[in-house]
């Protein structure tokens, strides 16, 4: 009887471990706002609500915006190369 019980527990342990691993990997997400990314205009590389934005020093994940009021002070809501999406981009000094 012990072996039958042990046999039924092993698949549960394996399933639970697989679920935990899947959740951990799903939580990794993309680059945070302000971090570098590879493909300008792509939202796939950045965390939710951000898009990879072309800047003079390279590509950086920036907050997606629709209007100026969506951006913090010293940032402007401007278009992103490669689409119609806009992001909050730092103002030039």
C-alpha positions in Angstrom: 0.0 0.0 0.0 2.9 2.3 0.6 4.2 1.9 -2.9 0.8 2.8 -4.4 0.7 5.9 -2.4 4.2 6.9 -3.2 3.5 6.4 -6.9 0.6 8.8 -6.8 2.6 11.5 -5.0 5.5 11.6 -7.5 3.4 12.9 -10.4 2.0 15.6 -8.1 5.5 16.7 -7.0 6.7 16.8 -10.6 3.6 18.8 -11.7 4.0 21.3 -8.8 7.7 21.7 -9.6 6.9 22.4 -13.3 4.3 24.9 -12.3 6.7 26.7 -10.0 9.4 26.8 -12.6 7.0 28.2 -15.3 5.8 30.9 -12.9 9.4 31.9 -12.1 10.4 32.2 -15.7 7.2 34.1 -16.6 8.0 36.6 -13.9 11.4 37.5 -15.4 9.8 39.9 -17.9 11.8 42.4 -20.1 14.1 45.3 -19.5 12.9 47.9 -17.0 12.3 51.5 -18.0 15.7 53.2 -18.5 17.5 49.9 -19.3 18.9 49.1 -22.7 17.1 47.1 -25.3 17.9 45.9 -28.9 15.1 46.6 -31.3 13.7 50.1 -31.5 9.9 50.2 -31.7 9.5 46.8 -30.1 7.5 46.5 -26.9 8.4 42.8 -26.5 11.8 43.5 -25.0 10.6 45.8 -22.3 8.3 45.5 -19.2 4.6 46.1 -19.7 3.8 49.7 -20.5 7.2 50.4 -22.0 8.7 50.4 -25.5 12.2 50.2 -26.9 13.0 53.7 -28.0 15.8 54.9 -30.3 18.0 57.5 -28.6 21.4 59.0 -29.6 23.3 56.7 -27.3 21.4 53.5 -28.3 18.0 52.0 -27.6 16.4 52.3 -24.2 13.1 51.1 -22.7 10.8 54.1 -22.1 7.3 54.6 -20.7 4.6 54.5 -23.4 2.5 57.7 -23.6 -0.4 59.1 -25.5 -0.1 62.7 -24.5 2.4 65.0 -22.7 0.5 64.7 -19.4 1.4 61.0 -19.3 5.1 61.8 -18.8 7.1 63.0 -15.8 8.7 66.4 -15.6 11.7 66.8 -17.9 10.3 64.2 -20.4 8.4 64.8 -23.6 5.9 62.4 -25.3 7.4 61.9 -28.7 7.1 59.3 -31.5 9.2 56.2 -31.6 10.9 55.1 -34.8 9.2 52.1 -36.4 5.6 52.8 -35.6 2.9 55.1 -34.3 3.6 54.5 -30.6 4.9 57.4 -28.5 7.2 57.2 -25.4 8.3 59.6 -22.7 11.7 60.7 -23.8 14.1 62.8 -21.8 14.3 66.5 -22.7 17.7 67.7 -24.1 19.7 69.9 -21.8 
